[in-house]
Amino acid sequence: MDFIERIFGVAPDGGDGTTEMLYIVVALAVAAMVAARSWSAVAPQSGDGSFFF
């Protein structure tokens, strides 16, 4: 987990991989939010607030 160090030649986290893990977690969280938003946009709206039809 040292791709920043290998690519840019700097170690913002002292080489322990914390920054890289933070970037990965943030990217996964954003992807999950985008997927949830797109799923809810195509889900049928029943109008009564229930999850099931």
Buried (B, 14 or more C-beta within 10 A) or exposed (E): BEEBBEEEEEEEBEEEBEBBEEEEEEEEEEEEEEEEEEEEEEEEEEEEEEEEE
